[in-house]
Structure formats: structure tokens, C-alpha cells
Amino acid sequence: MDPYEDWCHKFWSMVMCTTAMISMYYYKYIYKEPCMTLLIMREKWMREVLANHPIQCVNAFRMEPHLFMKLCEELSIKYGLKSSRQTSIIEKVRISLYIVATGVSNRVVMEHFQRSGDTISRVFHQVLNAISNRETTCLAHDIIRPQDPNFKDIP
């Protein structure tokens, strides 16, 4: 084997090894397969829950559809709950009510709503702050209050 053929053989062997290592690195650390891909199913489920029999909405969120929509409206207009680029107010409220109504874990809610754990936690706390925040007016301050604020009578 002449020196040029030997050099070519070593060169192409190194190119193949380098390419294989770069490919392995790319697929292990850079390329991430999306796992939350059922956006259509999530939206379809919500439309069905709100549009179908009211009992289905009561089972999922512990309230009738018109009350659910009224709550979303109140939280957005009066108490500052805002939609984000990825999550609407309706979805934020339904995630939070689903957690409270069913008592399931964060992972189950992640799978059910096809959102990351960080998004689920952040959304839940945003709605919780709109409902019961100590620093600002919130839904709890307006709804849960004594009939006699001076406490003249023993309740």
C-alpha cells in the first residue's frame, strides 16, 4: 500500500468517526423530540366539555359551563388575570380548576393538558393569585367577607 492510499484510508476513517460522534452528540444533547403534541385533542376535549351535557363540565371543573365562563370573565376583567402568548385565560382557569377539582398530580395534569410541568405550575399560581392575593384586591376579598365588618355580633 503506497503512502497516499494509507493517508486517504486514515483520513476517511477519521471523517467517519468524527461524523458519527457529532451525530451522537446532536441526537443526545441538541435535538429534542417534542412530547406534548396533542394540541388538537386538548382543544377538542375542552370544547366538548363546555358544549355537551352540563354534568360533564361539573364533573371536570365542579361548575356548570356558564359559571365557568363567568369566572373566566371576572378573573380577567376585575382581577387582572391575563392570557399569555401560549395560554389563554380559559385554559389557565380550566387547568387550575381541574387540579383543585380532581386533586391529581402535576404529572397527570401535564399529560392531560399537554403542557410542561413549569407551565402547569406557573398557570396554577397565576390563577391562585387572582383568586386569593393578600397584597391586592382579589376574588376572595370580594366574595368571602363578613356580613358585619365591625363584628358587633357573634356569628
Secondary structure as GFF3:
##gff-version 3
##sequence-region A 1 155
A	DSSP	alpha_helix	3	25	.	.	.	ID=ss1
A	DSSP	pi_helix	26	30	.	.	.	ID=ss2
A	DSSP	alpha_helix	39	51	.	.	.	ID=ss3
A	DSSP	alpha_helix	54	61	.	.	.	ID=ss4
A	DSSP	alpha_helix	65	77	.	.	.	ID=ss5
A	DSSP	alpha_helix	89	102	.	.	.	ID=ss6
A	DSSP	alpha_helix	106	113	.	.	.	ID=ss7
A	DSSP	alpha_helix	117	131	.	.	.	ID=ss8
A	DSSP	alpha_helix	139	143	.	.	.	ID=ss9
###
